[in-house]
Amino acid sequence: MIENIDFITLLLQTYIAFVAFATIVATLRQSFGTPLTSMQYLLFRFFVETGLLHVIMLLIPAMLHNLYPGDPMVWRTTSYLIILIPFCYMLHYLNRRRKIRDMPTPVTTKFVISGYIVMMIMTAIGLTGWFWEPSLFTVSIYFMWSMVAVVIIFLYFLGTFIYVEDEAMPFKPAE
């Protein structure tokens, strides 16, 4: 059976557009305002780097599917990458994060990291074949989560420098 990978292609295009937009916003923020704080810079690097890593990771199943249409090896290989690449990046991110002192890890970051860990565990379970096999569906779930995660971090990043002066606001902006 040959799968329709239009969703992978659409997500790839969305990722590219989002990374470009987010990079422009962050660059304009720095150009017109004060320099980024250490935390803002870390968040900026996170959503740009993970966004670009996922663009590459989305290109791989698209390429493999083009070369081996209908072959389950496409989804198995992609599943191994879903475990390996985010795990390596997470180690890199946490090492970089540890260097920022006097700054607690935001709840949003903890949520995103937890989501990635859950996704990697679910992907590993899929690779065992016990409950499900790697497929376009399982790979799509991971990539959809990764897009949501990048947007969550970007929105938190925006909240670190967009303030409302109206004191009647029912909430306080992120600090």
Chimera marker file (.cmm) of the C-alpha trace (Angstrom):
<marker_set name="trace">
<marker id="1" x="0.000" y="0.000" z="0.000" r="1" g="1" b="0" radius="0.5"/>
<marker id="2" x="1.364" y="3.403" z="-0.953" r="1" g="1" b="0" radius="0.5"/>
<marker id="3" x="0.561" y="6.112" z="1.593" r="1" g="1" b="0" radius="0.5"/>
<marker id="4" x="-0.370" y="9.652" z="0.756" r="1" g="1" b="0" radius="0.5"/>
<marker id="5" x="2.274" y="11.770" z="2.466" r="1" g="1" b="0" radius="0.5"/>
<marker id="6" x="0.670" y="15.125" z="1.683" r="1" g="1" b="0" radius="0.5"/>
<marker id="7" x="0.397" y="15.809" z="5.420" r="1" g="1" b="0" radius="0.5"/>
<marker id="8" x="4.171" y="15.432" z="5.815" r="1" g="1" b="0" radius="0.5"/>
<marker id="9" x="4.707" y="17.844" z="2.920" r="1" g="1" b="0" radius="0.5"/>
<marker id="10" x="2.192" y="20.334" z="4.325" r="1" g="1" b="0" radius="0.5"/>
<marker id="11" x="3.781" y="20.176" z="7.781" r="1" g="1" b="0" radius="0.5"/>
<marker id="12" x="7.216" y="20.659" z="6.219" r="1" g="1" b="0" radius="0.5"/>
<marker id="13" x="6.035" y="23.814" z="4.468" r="1" g="1" b="0" radius="0.5"/>
<marker id="14" x="4.364" y="25.067" z="7.639" r="1" g="1" b="0" radius="0.5"/>
<marker id="15" x="7.551" y="24.493" z="9.624" r="1" g="1" b="0" radius="0.5"/>
<marker id="16" x="9.631" y="26.435" z="7.125" r="1" g="1" b="0" radius="0.5"/>
<marker id="17" x="7.173" y="29.342" z="7.161" r="1" g="1" b="0" radius="0.5"/>
<marker id="18" x="6.943" y="29.332" z="10.954" r="1" g="1" b="0" radius="0.5"/>
<marker id="19" x="10.713" y="29.261" z="11.493" r="1" g="1" b="0" radius="0.5"/>
<marker id="20" x="11.121" y="32.137" z="9.032" r="1" g="1" b="0" radius="0.5"/>
<marker id="21" x="8.372" y="34.171" z="10.704" r="1" g="1" b="0" radius="0.5"/>
<marker id="22" x="9.626" y="33.496" z="14.247" r="1" g="1" b="0" radius="0.5"/>
<marker id="23" x="13.188" y="34.365" z="13.279" r="1" g="1" b="0" radius="0.5"/>
<marker id="24" x="12.059" y="37.654" z="11.749" r="1" g="1" b="0" radius="0.5"/>
<marker id="25" x="10.022" y="38.522" z="14.863" r="1" g="1" b="0" radius="0.5"/>
<marker id="26" x="12.963" y="37.786" z="17.172" r="1" g="1" b="0" radius="0.5"/>
<marker id="27" x="15.392" y="39.691" z="14.971" r="1" g="1" b="0" radius="0.5"/>
<marker id="28" x="13.088" y="42.719" z="14.785" r="1" g="1" b="0" radius="0.5"/>
<marker id="29" x="12.596" y="42.559" z="18.539" r="1" g="1" b="0" radius="0.5"/>
<marker id="30" x="16.321" y="42.820" z="19.069" r="1" g="1" b="0" radius="0.5"/>
<marker id="31" x="16.822" y="45.417" z="16.340" r="1" g="1" b="0" radius="0.5"/>
<marker id="32" x="14.144" y="47.816" z="17.618" r="1" g="1" b="0" radius="0.5"/>
<marker id="33" x="14.362" y="47.118" z="21.313" r="1" g="1" b="0" radius="0.5"/>
<marker id="34" x="16.902" y="46.145" z="23.869" r="1" g="1" b="0" radius="0.5"/>
<marker id="35" x="19.154" y="43.133" z="23.406" r="1" g="1" b="0" radius="0.5"/>
<marker id="36" x="17.657" y="39.753" z="24.204" r="1" g="1" b="0" radius="0.5"/>
<marker id="37" x="18.056" y="38.502" z="27.748" r="1" g="1" b="0" radius="0.5"/>
<marker id="38" x="19.837" y="35.194" z="28.277" r="1" g="1" b="0" radius="0.5"/>
<marker id="39" x="16.478" y="33.426" z="28.647" r="1" g="1" b="0" radius="0.5"/>
<marker id="40" x="15.038" y="35.073" z="25.531" r="1" g="1" b="0" radius="0.5"/>
<marker id="41" x="18.121" y="34.111" z="23.563" r="1" g="1" b="0" radius="0.5"/>
<marker id="42" x="17.823" y="30.518" z="24.809" r="1" g="1" b="0" radius="0.5"/>
<marker id="43" x="14.140" y="30.388" z="23.814" r="1" g="1" b="0" radius="0.5"/>
<marker id="44" x="14.946" y="31.952" z="20.436" r="1" g="1" b="0" radius="0.5"/>
<marker id="45" x="17.637" y="29.362" z="19.788" r="1" g="1" b="0" radius="0.5"/>
<marker id="46" x="15.274" y="26.592" z="20.893" r="1" g="1" b="0" radius="0.5"/>
<marker id="47" x="12.442" y="27.348" z="18.487" r="1" g="1" b="0" radius="0.5"/>
<marker id="48" x="14.751" y="28.107" z="15.571" r="1" g="1" b="0" radius="0.5"/>
<marker id="49" x="17.042" y="25.100" z="16.086" r="1" g="1" b="0" radius="0.5"/>
<marker id="50" x="14.269" y="22.596" z="16.771" r="1" g="1" b="0" radius="0.5"/>
<marker id="51" x="12.268" y="24.028" z="13.904" r="1" g="1" b="0" radius="0.5"/>
<marker id="52" x="15.154" y="23.569" z="11.479" r="1" g="1" b="0" radius="0.5"/>
<marker id="53" x="15.953" y="20.103" z="12.865" r="1" g="1" b="0" radius="0.5"/>
<marker id="54" x="12.358" y="19.101" z="12.259" r="1" g="1" b="0" radius="0.5"/>
<marker id="55" x="12.466" y="20.503" z="8.736" r="1" g="1" b="0" radius="0.5"/>
<marker id="56" x="15.395" y="18.167" z="8.053" r="1" g="1" b="0" radius="0.5"/>
<marker id="57" x="13.648" y="15.322" z="9.859" r="1" g="1" b="0" radius="0.5"/>
<marker id="58" x="10.542" y="15.860" z="7.685" r="1" g="1" b="0" radius="0.5"/>
<marker id="59" x="12.628" y="15.858" z="4.515" r="1" g="1" b="0" radius="0.5"/>
<marker id="60" x="13.978" y="12.394" z="5.313" r="1" g="1" b="0" radius="0.5"/>
<marker id="61" x="10.661" y="10.472" z="5.234" r="1" g="1" b="0" radius="0.5"/>
<marker id="62" x="9.610" y="12.489" z="2.175" r="1" g="1" b="0" radius="0.5"/>
<marker id="63" x="12.820" y="11.466" z="0.405" r="1" g="1" b="0" radius="0.5"/>
<marker id="64" x="12.663" y="7.843" z="1.581" r="1" g="1" b="0" radius="0.5"/>
<marker id="65" x="9.002" y="7.577" z="0.601" r="1" g="1" b="0" radius="0.5"/>
<marker id="66" x="9.883" y="8.896" z="-2.837" r="1" g="1" b="0" radius="0.5"/>
<marker id="67" x="12.649" y="6.276" z="-3.192" r="1" g="1" b="0" radius="0.5"/>
<marker id="68" x="10.796" y="3.365" z="-1.536" r="1" g="1" b="0" radius="0.5"/>
<marker id="69" x="7.051" y="4.012" z="-1.831" r="1" g="1" b="0" radius="0.5"/>
<marker id="70" x="5.001" y="1.772" z="0.431" r="1" g="1" b="0" radius="0.5"/>
<marker id="71" x="8.036" y="0.310" z="2.224" r="1" g="1" b="0" radius="0.5"/>
<marker id="72" x="7.587" y="0.148" z="6.039" r="1" g="1" b="0" radius="0.5"/>
<marker id="73" x="11.336" y="0.855" z="6.317" r="1" g="1" b="0" radius="0.5"/>
<marker id="74" x="10.511" y="4.524" z="5.664" r="1" g="1" b="0" radius="0.5"/>
<marker id="75" x="8.526" y="4.834" z="8.896" r="1" g="1" b="0" radius="0.5"/>
<marker id="76" x="10.858" y="2.598" z="10.905" r="1" g="1" b="0" radius="0.5"/>
<marker id="77" x="13.889" y="4.708" z="9.903" r="1" g="1" b="0" radius="0.5"/>
<marker id="78" x="12.003" y="7.926" z="10.635" r="1" g="1" b="0" radius="0.5"/>
<marker id="79" x="10.984" y="6.538" z="14.029" r="1" g="1" b="0" radius="0.5"/>
<marker id="80" x="14.621" y="5.875" z="14.941" r="1" g="1" b="0" radius="0.5"/>
<marker id="81" x="15.423" y="9.466" z="13.979" r="1" g="1" b="0" radius="0.5"/>
<marker id="82" x="12.498" y="10.698" z="16.096" r="1" g="1" b="0" radius="0.5"/>
<marker id="83" x="14.179" y="9.126" z="19.109" r="1" g="1" b="0" radius="0.5"/>
<marker id="84" x="17.812" y="9.905" z="18.330" r="1" g="1" b="0" radius="0.5"/>
<marker id="85" x="17.768" y="13.512" z="17.101" r="1" g="1" b="0" radius="0.5"/>
<marker id="86" x="15.493" y="15.083" z="19.765" r="1" g="1" b="0" radius="0.5"/>
<marker id="87" x="17.304" y="13.135" z="22.498" r="1" g="1" b="0" radius="0.5"/>
<marker id="88" x="20.675" y="14.497" z="21.381" r="1" g="1" b="0" radius="0.5"/>
<marker id="89" x="19.248" y="18.009" z="21.057" r="1" g="1" b="0" radius="0.5"/>
<marker id="90" x="17.636" y="17.739" z="24.496" r="1" g="1" b="0" radius="0.5"/>
<marker id="91" x="21.027" y="16.952" z="26.054" r="1" g="1" b="0" radius="0.5"/>
<marker id="92" x="22.519" y="19.951" z="24.233" r="1" g="1" b="0" radius="0.5"/>
<marker id="93" x="19.632" y="22.225" z="25.298" r="1" g="1" b="0" radius="0.5"/>
<marker id="94" x="19.747" y="21.148" z="28.945" r="1" g="1" b="0" radius="0.5"/>
<marker id="95" x="23.505" y="21.729" z="29.024" r="1" g="1" b="0" radius="0.5"/>
<marker id="96" x="22.997" y="25.223" z="27.598" r="1" g="1" b="0" radius="0.5"/>
<marker id="97" x="20.068" y="25.804" z="29.970" r="1" g="1" b="0" radius="0.5"/>
<marker id="98" x="22.160" y="24.873" z="33.006" r="1" g="1" b="0" radius="0.5"/>
<marker id="99" x="24.575" y="27.718" z="32.213" r="1" g="1" b="0" radius="0.5"/>
<marker id="100" x="21.843" y="30.321" z="32.784" r="1" g="1" b="0" radius="0.5"/>
<marker id="101" x="21.889" y="30.935" z="36.507" r="1" g="1" b="0" radius="0.5"/>
<marker id="102" x="19.228" y="32.663" z="38.597" r="1" g="1" b="0" radius="0.5"/>
<marker id="103" x="16.535" y="31.845" z="36.060" r="1" g="1" b="0" radius="0.5"/>
<marker id="104" x="13.999" y="29.121" z="36.884" r="1" g="1" b="0" radius="0.5"/>
<marker id="105" x="12.923" y="26.864" z="34.045" r="1" g="1" b="0" radius="0.5"/>
<marker id="106" x="9.494" y="28.051" z="32.854" r="1" g="1" b="0" radius="0.5"/>
<marker id="107" x="6.535" y="25.692" z="33.191" r="1" g="1" b="0" radius="0.5"/>
<marker id="108" x="6.049" y="25.865" z="29.421" r="1" g="1" b="0" radius="0.5"/>
<marker id="109" x="9.588" y="24.567" z="28.863" r="1" g="1" b="0" radius="0.5"/>
<marker id="110" x="9.026" y="21.736" z="31.340" r="1" g="1" b="0" radius="0.5"/>
<marker id="111" x="5.771" y="20.874" z="29.559" r="1" g="1" b="0" radius="0.5"/>
<marker id="112" x="7.454" y="20.834" z="26.148" r="1" g="1" b="0" radius="0.5"/>
<marker id="113" x="10.365" y="18.690" z="27.377" r="1" g="1" b="0" radius="0.5"/>
<marker id="114" x="7.911" y="16.277" z="29.027" r="1" g="1" b="0" radius="0.5"/>
<marker id="115" x="5.942" y="16.067" z="25.780" r="1" g="1" b="0" radius="0.5"/>
<marker id="116" x="9.070" y="15.225" z="23.811" r="1" g="1" b="0" radius="0.5"/>
<marker id="117" x="9.998" y="12.517" z="26.331" r="1" g="1" b="0" radius="0.5"/>
<marker id="118" x="6.507" y="10.990" z="26.066" r="1" g="1" b="0" radius="0.5"/>
<marker id="119" x="6.682" y="11.097" z="22.271" r="1" g="1" b="0" radius="0.5"/>
<marker id="120" x="10.106" y="9.426" z="22.230" r="1" g="1" b="0" radius="0.5"/>
<marker id="121" x="8.878" y="6.688" z="24.594" r="1" g="1" b="0" radius="0.5"/>
<marker id="122" x="5.759" y="6.102" z="22.485" r="1" g="1" b="0" radius="0.5"/>
<marker id="123" x="7.895" y="5.935" z="19.355" r="1" g="1" b="0" radius="0.5"/>
<marker id="124" x="10.234" y="3.426" z="21.024" r="1" g="1" b="0" radius="0.5"/>
<marker id="125" x="7.230" y="1.290" z="22.008" r="1" g="1" b="0" radius="0.5"/>
<marker id="126" x="6.083" y="1.424" z="18.391" r="1" g="1" b="0" radius="0.5"/>
<marker id="127" x="9.488" y="0.206" z="17.227" r="1" g="1" b="0" radius="0.5"/>
<marker id="128" x="9.043" y="-2.932" z="19.365" r="1" g="1" b="0" radius="0.5"/>
<marker id="129" x="5.865" y="-3.745" z="17.442" r="1" g="1" b="0" radius="0.5"/>
<marker id="130" x="4.058" y="-4.773" z="20.641" r="1" g="1" b="0" radius="0.5"/>
<marker id="131" x="1.049" y="-2.504" z="20.253" r="1" g="1" b="0" radius="0.5"/>
<marker id="132" x="1.521" y="-0.774" z="16.903" r="1" g="1" b="0" radius="0.5"/>
<marker id="133" x="4.005" y="-0.540" z="14.080" r="1" g="1" b="0" radius="0.5"/>
<marker id="134" x="5.763" y="2.624" z="12.926" r="1" g="1" b="0" radius="0.5"/>
<marker id="135" x="3.617" y="4.194" z="10.237" r="1" g="1" b="0" radius="0.5"/>
<marker id="136" x="2.725" y="7.451" z="8.579" r="1" g="1" b="0" radius="0.5"/>
<marker id="137" x="0.171" y="7.901" z="11.370" r="1" g="1" b="0" radius="0.5"/>
<marker id="138" x="2.621" y="7.453" z="14.262" r="1" g="1" b="0" radius="0.5"/>
<marker id="139" x="5.241" y="9.640" z="12.596" r="1" g="1" b="0" radius="0.5"/>
<marker id="140" x="2.614" y="12.327" z="11.889" r="1" g="1" b="0" radius="0.5"/>
<marker id="141" x="1.563" y="12.380" z="15.552" r="1" g="1" b="0" radius="0.5"/>
<marker id="142" x="5.148" y="13.095" z="16.604" r="1" g="1" b="0" radius="0.5"/>
<marker id="143" x="5.653" y="15.842" z="14.025" r="1" g="1" b="0" radius="0.5"/>
<marker id="144" x="2.324" y="17.444" z="14.932" r="1" g="1" b="0" radius="0.5"/>
<marker id="145" x="3.414" y="17.502" z="18.591" r="1" g="1" b="0" radius="0.5"/>
<marker id="146" x="6.772" y="19.000" z="17.625" r="1" g="1" b="0" radius="0.5"/>
<marker id="147" x="5.024" y="21.814" z="15.758" r="1" g="1" b="0" radius="0.5"/>
<marker id="148" x="2.770" y="22.515" z="18.744" r="1" g="1" b="0" radius="0.5"/>
<marker id="149" x="5.829" y="22.481" z="21.044" r="1" g="1" b="0" radius="0.5"/>
<marker id="150" x="7.702" y="25.015" z="18.927" r="1" g="1" b="0" radius="0.5"/>
<marker id="151" x="4.649" y="27.293" z="18.848" r="1" g="1" b="0" radius="0.5"/>
<marker id="152" x="4.274" y="27.031" z="22.649" r="1" g="1" b="0" radius="0.5"/>
<marker id="153" x="7.886" y="28.102" z="23.163" r="1" g="1" b="0" radius="0.5"/>
<marker id="154" x="7.525" y="30.914" z="20.620" r="1" g="1" b="0" radius="0.5"/>
<marker id="155" x="4.402" y="32.215" z="22.380" r="1" g="1" b="0" radius="0.5"/>
<marker id="156" x="6.230" y="32.146" z="25.701" r="1" g="1" b="0" radius="0.5"/>
<marker id="157" x="9.113" y="34.023" z="24.039" r="1" g="1" b="0" radius="0.5"/>
<marker id="158" x="6.655" y="36.699" z="22.829" r="1" g="1" b="0" radius="0.5"/>
<marker id="159" x="5.241" y="36.953" z="26.336" r="1" g="1" b="0" radius="0.5"/>
<marker id="160" x="8.658" y="37.867" z="27.711" r="1" g="1" b="0" radius="0.5"/>
<marker id="161" x="8.677" y="41.218" z="25.933" r="1" g="1" b="0" radius="0.5"/>
<marker id="162" x="5.101" y="42.139" z="25.012" r="1" g="1" b="0" radius="0.5"/>
<marker id="163" x="3.539" y="44.079" z="27.854" r="1" g="1" b="0" radius="0.5"/>
<marker id="164" x="0.150" y="45.686" z="28.362" r="1" g="1" b="0" radius="0.5"/>
<marker id="165" x="0.049" y="49.003" z="30.206" r="1" g="1" b="0" radius="0.5"/>
<marker id="166" x="-3.647" y="48.776" z="31.104" r="1" g="1" b="0" radius="0.5"/>
<marker id="167" x="-3.825" y="47.920" z="34.799" r="1" g="1" b="0" radius="0.5"/>
<marker id="168" x="-7.335" y="46.518" z="34.379" r="1" g="1" b="0" radius="0.5"/>
<marker id="169" x="-5.952" y="43.462" z="32.583" r="1" g="1" b="0" radius="0.5"/>
<marker id="170" x="-7.144" y="40.245" z="34.256" r="1" g="1" b="0" radius="0.5"/>
<marker id="171" x="-3.696" y="38.639" z="33.929" r="1" g="1" b="0" radius="0.5"/>
<marker id="172" x="-0.084" y="39.623" z="34.236" r="1" g="1" b="0" radius="0.5"/>
<marker id="173" x="2.302" y="39.217" z="31.296" r="1" g="1" b="0" radius="0.5"/>
<marker id="174" x="5.171" y="36.750" z="31.659" r="1" g="1" b="0" radius="0.5"/>
<marker id="175" x="8.243" y="38.207" z="33.307" r="1" g="1" b="0" radius="0.5"/>
<link id1="1" id2="2" r="1" g="1" b="0" radius="0.2"/>
<link id1="2" id2="3" r="1" g="1" b="0" radius="0.2"/>
<link id1="3" id2="4" r="1" g="1" b="0" radius="0.2"/>
<link id1="4" id2="5" r="1" g="1" b="0" radius="0.2"/>
<link id1="5" id2="6" r="1" g="1" b="0" radius="0.2"/>
<link id1="6" id2="7" r="1" g="1" b="0" radius="0.2"/>
<link id1="7" id2="8" r="1" g="1" b="0" radius="0.2"/>
<link id1="8" id2="9" r="1" g="1" b="0" radius="0.2"/>
<link id1="9" id2="10" r="1" g="1" b="0" radius="0.2"/>
<link id1="10" id2="11" r="1" g="1" b="0" radius="0.2"/>
<link id1="11" id2="12" r="1" g="1" b="0" radius="0.2"/>
<link id1="12" id2="13" r="1" g="1" b="0" radius="0.2"/>
<link id1="13" id2="14" r="1" g="1" b="0" radius="0.2"/>
<link id1="14" id2="15" r="1" g="1" b="0" radius="0.2"/>
<link id1="15" id2="16" r="1" g="1" b="0" radius="0.2"/>
<link id1="16" id2="17" r="1" g="1" b="0" radius="0.2"/>
<link id1="17" id2="18" r="1" g="1" b="0" radius="0.2"/>
<link id1="18" id2="19" r="1" g="1" b="0" radius="0.2"/>
<link id1="19" id2="20" r="1" g="1" b="0" radius="0.2"/>
<link id1="20" id2="21" r="1" g="1" b="0" radius="0.2"/>
<link id1="21" id2="22" r="1" g="1" b="0" radius="0.2"/>
<link id1="22" id2="23" r="1" g="1" b="0" radius="0.2"/>
<link id1="23" id2="24" r="1" g="1" b="0" radius="0.2"/>
<link id1="24" id2="25" r="1" g="1" b="0" radius="0.2"/>
<link id1="25" id2="26" r="1" g="1" b="0" radius="0.2"/>
<link id1="26" id2="27" r="1" g="1" b="0" radius="0.2"/>
<link id1="27" id2="28" r="1" g="1" b="0" radius="0.2"/>
<link id1="28" id2="29" r="1" g="1" b="0" radius="0.2"/>
<link id1="29" id2="30" r="1" g="1" b="0" radius="0.2"/>
<link id1="30" id2="31" r="1" g="1" b="0" radius="0.2"/>
<link id1="31" id2="32" r="1" g="1" b="0" radius="0.2"/>
<link id1="32" id2="33" r="1" g="1" b="0" radius="0.2"/>
<link id1="33" id2="34" r="1" g="1" b="0" radius="0.2"/>
<link id1="34" id2="35" r="1" g="1" b="0" radius="0.2"/>
<link id1="35" id2="36" r="1" g="1" b="0" radius="0.2"/>
<link id1="36" id2="37" r="1" g="1" b="0" radius="0.2"/>
<link id1="37" id2="38" r="1" g="1" b="0" radius="0.2"/>
<link id1="38" id2="39" r="1" g="1" b="0" radius="0.2"/>
<link id1="39" id2="40" r="1" g="1" b="0" radius="0.2"/>
<link id1="40" id2="41" r="1" g="1" b="0" radius="0.2"/>
<link id1="41" id2="42" r="1" g="1" b="0" radius="0.2"/>
<link id1="42" id2="43" r="1" g="1" b="0" radius="0.2"/>
<link id1="43" id2="44" r="1" g="1" b="0" radius="0.2"/>
<link id1="44" id2="45" r="1" g="1" b="0" radius="0.2"/>
<link id1="45" id2="46" r="1" g="1" b="0" radius="0.2"/>
<link id1="46" id2="47" r="1" g="1" b="0" radius="0.2"/>
<link id1="47" id2="48" r="1" g="1" b="0" radius="0.2"/>
<link id1="48" id2="49" r="1" g="1" b="0" radius="0.2"/>
<link id1="49" id2="50" r="1" g="1" b="0" radius="0.2"/>
<link id1="50" id2="51" r="1" g="1" b="0" radius="0.2"/>
<link id1="51" id2="52" r="1" g="1" b="0" radius="0.2"/>
<link id1="52" id2="53" r="1" g="1" b="0" radius="0.2"/>
<link id1="53" id2="54" r="1" g="1" b="0" radius="0.2"/>
<link id1="54" id2="55" r="1" g="1" b="0" radius="0.2"/>
<link id1="55" id2="56" r="1" g="1" b="0" radius="0.2"/>
<link id1="56" id2="57" r="1" g="1" b="0" radius="0.2"/>
<link id1="57" id2="58" r="1" g="1" b="0" radius="0.2"/>
<link id1="58" id2="59" r="1" g="1" b="0" radius="0.2"/>
<link id1="59" id2="60" r="1" g="1" b="0" radius="0.2"/>
<link id1="60" id2="61" r="1" g="1" b="0" radius="0.2"/>
<link id1="61" id2="62" r="1" g="1" b="0" radius="0.2"/>
<link id1="62" id2="63" r="1" g="1" b="0" radius="0.2"/>
<link id1="63" id2="64" r="1" g="1" b="0" radius="0.2"/>
<link id1="64" id2="65" r="1" g="1" b="0" radius="0.2"/>
<link id1="65" id2="66" r="1" g="1" b="0" radius="0.2"/>
<link id1="66" id2="67" r="1" g="1" b="0" radius="0.2"/>
<link id1="67" id2="68" r="1" g="1" b="0" radius="0.2"/>
<link id1="68" id2="69" r="1" g="1" b="0" radius="0.2"/>
<link id1="69" id2="70" r="1" g="1" b="0" radius="0.2"/>
<link id1="70" id2="71" r="1" g="1" b="0" radius="0.2"/>
<link id1="71" id2="72" r="1" g="1" b="0" radius="0.2"/>
<link id1="72" id2="73" r="1" g="1" b="0" radius="0.2"/>
<link id1="73" id2="74" r="1" g="1" b="0" radius="0.2"/>
<link id1="74" id2="75" r="1" g="1" b="0" radius="0.2"/>
<link id1="75" id2="76" r="1" g="1" b="0" radius="0.2"/>
<link id1="76" id2="77" r="1" g="1" b="0" radius="0.2"/>
<link id1="77" id2="78" r="1" g="1" b="0" radius="0.2"/>
<link id1="78" id2="79" r="1" g="1" b="0" radius="0.2"/>
<link id1="79" id2="80" r="1" g="1" b="0" radius="0.2"/>
<link id1="80" id2="81" r="1" g="1" b="0" radius="0.2"/>
<link id1="81" id2="82" r="1" g="1" b="0" radius="0.2"/>
<link id1="82" id2="83" r="1" g="1" b="0" radius="0.2"/>
<link id1="83" id2="84" r="1" g="1" b="0" radius="0.2"/>
<link id1="84" id2="85" r="1" g="1" b="0" radius="0.2"/>
<link id1="85" id2="86" r="1" g="1" b="0" radius="0.2"/>
<link id1="86" id2="87" r="1" g="1" b="0" radius="0.2"/>
<link id1="87" id2="88" r="1" g="1" b="0" radius="0.2"/>
<link id1="88" id2="89" r="1" g="1" b="0" radius="0.2"/>
<link id1="89" id2="90" r="1" g="1" b="0" radius="0.2"/>
<link id1="90" id2="91" r="1" g="1" b="0" radius="0.2"/>
<link id1="91" id2="92" r="1" g="1" b="0" radius="0.2"/>
<link id1="92" id2="93" r="1" g="1" b="0" radius="0.2"/>
<link id1="93" id2="94" r="1" g="1" b="0" radius="0.2"/>
<link id1="94" id2="95" r="1" g="1" b="0" radius="0.2"/>
<link id1="95" id2="96" r="1" g="1" b="0" radius="0.2"/>
<link id1="96" id2="97" r="1" g="1" b="0" radius="0.2"/>
<link id1="97" id2="98" r="1" g="1" b="0" radius="0.2"/>
<link id1="98" id2="99" r="1" g="1" b="0" radius="0.2"/>
<link id1="99" id2="100" r="1" g="1" b="0" radius="0.2"/>
<link id1="100" id2="101" r="1" g="1" b="0" radius="0.2"/>
<link id1="101" id2="102" r="1" g="1" b="0" radius="0.2"/>
<link id1="102" id2="103" r="1" g="1" b="0" radius="0.2"/>
<link id1="103" id2="104" r="1" g="1" b="0" radius="0.2"/>
<link id1="104" id2="105" r="1" g="1" b="0" radius="0.2"/>
<link id1="105" id2="106" r="1" g="1" b="0" radius="0.2"/>
<link id1="106" id2="107" r="1" g="1" b="0" radius="0.2"/>
<link id1="107" id2="108" r="1" g="1" b="0" radius="0.2"/>
<link id1="108" id2="109" r="1" g="1" b="0" radius="0.2"/>
<link id1="109" id2="110" r="1" g="1" b="0" radius="0.2"/>
<link id1="110" id2="111" r="1" g="1" b="0" radius="0.2"/>
<link id1="111" id2="112" r="1" g="1" b="0" radius="0.2"/>
<link id1="112" id2="113" r="1" g="1" b="0" radius="0.2"/>
<link id1="113" id2="114" r="1" g="1" b="0" radius="0.2"/>
<link id1="114" id2="115" r="1" g="1" b="0" radius="0.2"/>
<link id1="115" id2="116" r="1" g="1" b="0" radius="0.2"/>
<link id1="116" id2="117" r="1" g="1" b="0" radius="0.2"/>
<link id1="117" id2="118" r="1" g="1" b="0" radius="0.2"/>
<link id1="118" id2="119" r="1" g="1" b="0" radius="0.2"/>
<link id1="119" id2="120" r="1" g="1" b="0" radius="0.2"/>
<link id1="120" id2="121" r="1" g="1" b="0" radius="0.2"/>
<link id1="121" id2="122" r="1" g="1" b="0" radius="0.2"/>
<link id1="122" id2="123" r="1" g="1" b="0" radius="0.2"/>
<link id1="123" id2="124" r="1" g="1" b="0" radius="0.2"/>
<link id1="124" id2="125" r="1" g="1" b="0" radius="0.2"/>
<link id1="125" id2="126" r="1" g="1" b="0" radius="0.2"/>
<link id1="126" id2="127" r="1" g="1" b="0" radius="0.2"/>
<link id1="127" id2="128" r="1" g="1" b="0" radius="0.2"/>
<link id1="128" id2="129" r="1" g="1" b="0" radius="0.2"/>
<link id1="129" id2="130" r="1" g="1" b="0" radius="0.2"/>
<link id1="130" id2="131" r="1" g="1" b="0" radius="0.2"/>
<link id1="131" id2="132" r="1" g="1" b="0" radius="0.2"/>
<link id1="132" id2="133" r="1" g="1" b="0" radius="0.2"/>
<link id1="133" id2="134" r="1" g="1" b="0" radius="0.2"/>
<link id1="134" id2="135" r="1" g="1" b="0" radius="0.2"/>
<link id1="135" id2="136" r="1" g="1" b="0" radius="0.2"/>
<link id1="136" id2="137" r="1" g="1" b="0" radius="0.2"/>
<link id1="137" id2="138" r="1" g="1" b="0" radius="0.2"/>
<link id1="138" id2="139" r="1" g="1" b="0" radius="0.2"/>
<link id1="139" id2="140" r="1" g="1" b="0" radius="0.2"/>
<link id1="140" id2="141" r="1" g="1" b="0" radius="0.2"/>
<link id1="141" id2="142" r="1" g="1" b="0" radius="0.2"/>
<link id1="142" id2="143" r="1" g="1" b="0" radius="0.2"/>
<link id1="143" id2="144" r="1" g="1" b="0" radius="0.2"/>
<link id1="144" id2="145" r="1" g="1" b="0" radius="0.2"/>
<link id1="145" id2="146" r="1" g="1" b="0" radius="0.2"/>
<link id1="146" id2="147" r="1" g="1" b="0" radius="0.2"/>
<link id1="147" id2="148" r="1" g="1" b="0" radius="0.2"/>
<link id1="148" id2="149" r="1" g="1" b="0" radius="0.2"/>
<link id1="149" id2="150" r="1" g="1" b="0" radius="0.2"/>
<link id1="150" id2="151" r="1" g="1" b="0" radius="0.2"/>
<link id1="151" id2="152" r="1" g="1" b="0" radius="0.2"/>
<link id1="152" id2="153" r="1" g="1" b="0" radius="0.2"/>
<link id1="153" id2="154" r="1" g="1" b="0" radius="0.2"/>
<link id1="154" id2="155" r="1" g="1" b="0" radius="0.2"/>
<link id1="155" id2="156" r="1" g="1" b="0" radius="0.2"/>
<link id1="156" id2="157" r="1" g="1" b="0" radius="0.2"/>
<link id1="157" id2="158" r="1" g="1" b="0" radius="0.2"/>
<link id1="158" id2="159" r="1" g="1" b="0" radius="0.2"/>
<link id1="159" id2="160" r="1" g="1" b="0" radius="0.2"/>
<link id1="160" id2="161" r="1" g="1" b="0" radius="0.2"/>
<link id1="161" id2="162" r="1" g="1" b="0" radius="0.2"/>
<link id1="162" id2="163" r="1" g="1" b="0" radius="0.2"/>
<link id1="163" id2="164" r="1" g="1" b="0" radius="0.2"/>
<link id1="164" id2="165" r="1" g="1" b="0" radius="0.2"/>
<link id1="165" id2="166" r="1" g="1" b="0" radius="0.2"/>
<link id1="166" id2="167" r="1" g="1" b="0" radius="0.2"/>
<link id1="167" id2="168" r="1" g="1" b="0" radius="0.2"/>
<link id1="168" id2="169" r="1" g="1" b="0" radius="0.2"/>
<link id1="169" id2="170" r="1" g="1" b="0" radius="0.2"/>
<link id1="170" id2="171" r="1" g="1" b="0" radius="0.2"/>
<link id1="171" id2="172" r="1" g="1" b="0" radius="0.2"/>
<link id1="172" id2="173" r="1" g="1" b="0" radius="0.2"/>
<link id1="173" id2="174" r="1" g="1" b="0" radius="0.2"/>
<link id1="174" id2="175" r="1" g="1" b="0" radius="0.2"/>
</marker_set>
